[in-house]
Structure formats: C-alpha cells, structure tokens
Amino acid sequence: MEMYPNKNSQGPKMVRLNRITSDPTVMNGQPCIRSMRLTVRRVLEALATYPDREEFRAEYPELEDEDIRQALAYAAANLDDQVLELSDAS
C-alpha cells in the first residue's frame, strides 16, 4: 500500500494508491495497474487519445473506474509544482 501526498487548500492529505504496483519483473518496474502489463503511462495516453469514454472502455474493458482515478492521482502526485511559462498561441 503506497501513499502519496495530495496537496489541497485544506493542507496535505495522503491518497491511498493500492492499485498502482511496481515490480521489476513486470514492464521493467514501471508503475502498472494492479500488476497487469498495463502501465500508468499507457492509461494516461489512452485517456488523452479517446475523448469518448465509451470508446476508451471498449478498448480497455479490464480497467475499472478506481484504476483510472488512481492512475490520474499517481500522475498528479508526481508532477512538480513549478510554474512553466507557455508561449502565447496568438
């Protein structure tokens, strides 16, 4: 059971990520969903690729809502809080 800080306006809170696993013998130790050969990174990429959630579910029927929530929480917890300047699109 891994815990990651979740920063919010009410102070830090720990988030339980019991569906995110890392095993050196599975996908070279990359964080995976429930020890499946499905990495957190792949789930995030797929979420970005399939804007229609039904298409996403058809492609990845093994994923449960909690798997997706924890993949997003894991990614958010691992982002640095630096402010990056973005170029103006105009």
Backbone bond lengths (Angstrom), bond angles and torsions (degrees), N, CA, C in turn:
res aa  C-N    CA-C-N  psi(-1)  N-CA   C-N-CA  omega(-1)  CA-C   N-CA-C  phi
1 M - - - 1.442 - - 1.519 108.50 -
2 E 1.322 117.37 114.98 1.448 122.19 -179.55 1.517 109.07 -103.30
3 M 1.314 115.44 147.63 1.455 120.63 178.98 1.523 108.24 -125.07
4 Y 1.309 117.12 139.63 1.449 122.33 178.13 1.514 108.85 -128.93
5 P 1.340 117.04 144.72 1.465 118.99 179.33 1.515 110.83 -68.14
6 N 1.302 115.41 140.97 1.451 122.40 175.61 1.520 105.98 -120.98
7 K 1.337 116.91 108.75 1.456 120.17 -176.87 1.518 109.03 -85.11
8 N 1.304 116.24 129.83 1.458 120.76 174.58 1.516 108.76 -144.69
9 S 1.334 117.53 179.01 1.453 121.25 -175.50 1.520 112.71 -66.67
10 Q 1.291 119.46 -17.60 1.453 122.49 -178.68 1.528 111.37 -97.41
11 G 1.304 118.25 14.26 1.448 121.59 179.83 1.512 111.29 100.87
12 P 1.351 116.60 171.67 1.458 120.01 -177.67 1.524 111.74 -67.94
13 K 1.307 115.41 142.77 1.456 122.67 178.45 1.522 106.80 -136.33
14 M 1.302 118.42 140.79 1.460 120.66 -179.45 1.528 109.95 -87.81
15 V 1.319 115.47 136.79 1.454 122.12 179.38 1.517 107.96 -109.31
16 R 1.307 117.17 129.79 1.463 121.50 179.92 1.527 109.66 -86.12
17 L 1.323 115.47 123.99 1.468 120.99 -179.37 1.526 108.84 -119.40
18 N 1.303 116.27 71.12 1.460 120.44 -176.07 1.526 113.20 -82.55
19 R 1.309 118.78 -4.88 1.467 121.44 178.46 1.523 112.27 -100.73
20 I 1.312 116.70 -7.10 1.460 121.01 177.61 1.526 106.93 -94.93
21 T 1.325 115.92 119.78 1.461 121.03 -176.52 1.527 109.75 -123.07
22 S 1.306 114.54 156.46 1.461 120.36 176.57 1.522 107.75 -141.27
23 D 1.327 115.23 118.89 1.458 121.96 -178.17 1.526 107.08 -134.45
24 P 1.329 118.10 123.97 1.469 120.03 -178.03 1.524 113.65 -57.24
25 T 1.335 118.37 -21.49 1.460 120.88 -179.38 1.531 113.00 -90.60
26 V 1.334 117.22 -3.83 1.469 121.72 179.29 1.523 108.30 -119.66
27 M 1.303 117.21 117.44 1.460 124.13 178.03 1.539 111.87 51.60
28 N 1.325 116.48 41.08 1.468 122.89 177.48 1.525 113.40 55.72
29 G 1.321 116.33 30.00 1.458 120.39 176.41 1.514 115.34 82.11
30 Q 1.328 116.86 4.32 1.459 118.76 177.70 1.533 109.10 -64.11
31 P 1.336 118.15 149.51 1.464 120.15 177.51 1.529 109.91 -61.97
32 C 1.323 115.60 128.03 1.463 122.21 -177.34 1.523 110.53 -123.93
33 I 1.311 115.13 167.21 1.457 122.05 175.61 1.523 108.07 -90.75
34 R 1.320 116.49 118.58 1.468 124.35 174.85 1.532 113.30 45.81
35 S 1.296 117.84 43.81 1.471 123.51 178.57 1.521 113.84 61.15
36 M 1.322 117.92 11.82 1.461 120.84 174.78 1.526 107.62 -78.19
37 R 1.291 116.14 166.31 1.461 120.51 177.51 1.536 109.17 -85.12
38 L 1.317 114.56 46.78 1.458 122.13 -179.95 1.527 107.18 -129.56
39 T 1.337 115.25 107.86 1.457 119.65 -174.44 1.526 111.53 -78.20
40 V 1.320 114.63 156.55 1.465 120.67 175.12 1.527 108.60 -58.53
41 R 1.321 116.30 -41.96 1.464 120.13 179.38 1.521 111.68 -57.92
42 R 1.320 117.40 -43.63 1.471 120.58 179.95 1.524 111.08 -64.22
43 V 1.318 116.88 -39.66 1.468 120.32 178.27 1.524 109.78 -61.68
44 L 1.331 117.01 -45.01 1.463 120.38 179.41 1.531 111.53 -64.07
45 E 1.318 116.82 -42.59 1.465 120.31 177.32 1.522 110.85 -61.52
46 A 1.333 116.67 -42.05 1.464 120.78 -179.88 1.521 110.92 -66.12
47 L 1.319 117.66 -39.79 1.462 120.46 177.42 1.524 110.96 -59.99
48 A 1.328 116.41 -37.73 1.458 120.66 178.59 1.531 111.55 -73.16
49 T 1.320 116.98 -30.83 1.466 121.77 -177.20 1.522 112.59 -78.17
50 Y 1.332 116.81 -35.67 1.461 121.96 -176.99 1.523 110.47 -106.95
51 P 1.334 118.05 88.50 1.462 118.89 179.36 1.533 112.27 -64.29
52 D 1.327 116.81 -25.79 1.469 121.08 176.60 1.519 108.34 -86.59
53 R 1.311 116.39 113.56 1.468 120.96 -176.16 1.525 111.90 -60.54
54 E 1.318 119.88 -30.19 1.467 121.76 178.60 1.526 111.41 -67.38
55 E 1.317 117.74 -38.30 1.466 120.98 175.51 1.526 110.02 -64.20
56 F 1.325 115.42 -42.47 1.459 120.32 178.08 1.527 110.05 -59.50
57 R 1.318 116.87 -46.21 1.477 121.08 -179.42 1.529 111.37 -64.14
58 A 1.315 117.47 -35.04 1.467 120.41 178.00 1.527 110.78 -66.71
59 E 1.327 116.70 -36.98 1.468 121.62 -179.51 1.530 111.95 -76.19
60 Y 1.326 117.17 -32.65 1.466 122.51 -177.05 1.530 111.01 -128.72
61 P 1.331 117.76 65.88 1.472 120.46 -176.40 1.533 113.37 -66.17
62 E 1.328 117.70 -19.36 1.462 120.94 -179.22 1.526 112.89 -75.06
63 L 1.323 117.22 -15.91 1.464 120.29 -179.02 1.524 110.89 -82.30
64 E 1.314 114.37 136.35 1.461 121.57 176.30 1.525 108.48 -104.09
65 D 1.322 116.64 162.17 1.463 120.63 -179.78 1.528 111.79 -54.05
66 E 1.314 117.92 -40.51 1.462 121.29 -179.01 1.525 110.92 -66.71
67 D 1.334 118.25 -33.27 1.467 121.21 175.44 1.526 109.89 -60.99
68 I 1.311 116.26 -45.31 1.468 121.62 -178.51 1.523 109.93 -66.54
69 R 1.315 117.15 -44.82 1.458 120.99 179.27 1.523 111.35 -58.87
70 Q 1.330 116.10 -44.40 1.460 119.60 -178.75 1.526 111.92 -70.80
71 A 1.323 118.24 -33.67 1.467 120.40 175.73 1.524 110.00 -62.46
72 L 1.324 116.93 -43.13 1.461 121.04 177.73 1.525 111.20 -66.40
73 A 1.322 117.36 -41.22 1.469 121.06 178.97 1.524 110.65 -64.68
74 Y 1.338 117.20 -39.93 1.460 121.42 178.55 1.527 110.13 -62.15
75 A 1.320 116.44 -45.95 1.469 120.29 -179.83 1.525 110.40 -63.11
76 A 1.308 117.46 -44.44 1.461 121.12 -179.44 1.528 110.81 -63.25
77 A 1.315 117.33 -40.37 1.459 121.38 -178.89 1.523 111.77 -67.82
78 N 1.313 117.09 -22.65 1.457 120.75 -177.80 1.528 113.64 -99.27
79 L 1.306 116.86 4.44 1.462 120.01 175.70 1.512 109.14 -86.03
80 D 1.299 115.64 143.61 1.450 121.32 176.60 1.521 108.23 -79.80
81 D 1.290 117.32 146.95 1.458 121.56 -178.67 1.523 113.28 -86.67
82 Q 1.311 117.83 22.05 1.453 120.94 177.77 1.518 109.78 -69.47
83 V 1.313 115.50 146.91 1.464 120.80 174.19 1.517 106.92 -94.26
84 L 1.313 116.65 122.70 1.461 121.66 -179.62 1.526 108.71 -107.07
85 E 1.312 116.62 135.45 1.453 121.57 177.07 1.523 108.48 -78.19
86 L 1.309 116.81 129.10 1.455 122.38 176.81 1.520 108.78 -105.05
87 S 1.326 115.52 143.88 1.455 118.48 178.94 1.526 109.26 -72.68
88 D 1.300 115.69 146.82 1.461 121.44 179.09 1.517 108.28 -73.91
89 A 1.326 116.86 131.51 1.464 121.66 -176.67 1.524 112.48 -75.04
90 S 1.319 118.62 -9.74 1.467 119.10 -176.50 1.490 114.52 -85.95
